[in-house]
Amino acid sequence: MNNYRQISDNKLVILYKESLDKEIVGELFKRYTRFVFLVSVKYLKNEDEASDAVMQIFEKLFDDLLNHKVEIFKSWLYMVTRNHCLMNLRKQQSDLKKNLEYKKDNENFMENDFNLHLKENEVKELKDKTVQDAVNQLNKEQKECIALFYFEGKSYSEIAEITIYSEKKVKSYIQNGKRNLQNILTKQGITALFFIFIQLFS
């Protein structure tokens, strides 16, 4: 077994390119494990992530040493470590942004889906006489669209087919109907339960 401990870093790099002896990289790993760890901690601010970075960086050395010109090993290794950590940080920020966007999109989807298809117990509450009386106070178009949409579970397009209104008008009548229905119930001093319920329409 060759003894590499007395050979300088730069000579080890040259020797590795000539011999492809992986023990040489192992010797460099022993010399600079702590160095790479401390640099990684400086950028990542997390010791566990820094430990992972150390292993990832030295795994790459087998190929990187063959593919790059290395004049001063320690300086080159510092740049490799720095770049690796910065790439990890950028990936973390990108993943975080994607997760936030996904969460927002999912919340919007759930909210829209919830508003389009009221749960069975909410439909039952909507059919309560108090709310029904309030619905009857809406104008003809709003009352018709509200009834078809919430009581019968029709979609915008289905309501447009049933009535003479365009789909755009149907959406407008439902939105305005919800707002007017809330105002009517509030003016009547409706109970907190119904007030919270009608807020679901907004």
Secondary structure, DSSP 8 states (H G I E B T S, - for coil): ----TTS-HHHHHHHHHHH--HHHHHHHHHHHHHHHHHHHHHHH--HHHHHHHHHHHHHHHHHHHHHS--SSHHHHHHHHHHHHHHHHHHHHHHHHHHHHHHHHHHHHHHHHHHHHS--HHHHHHHTSHHHHHHHTTS-HHHHHHHIIIIIS---HHHHHHHSSS-HHHHHHHHHHHHHHHHHHHHHTT--HHHHHHHHTT-
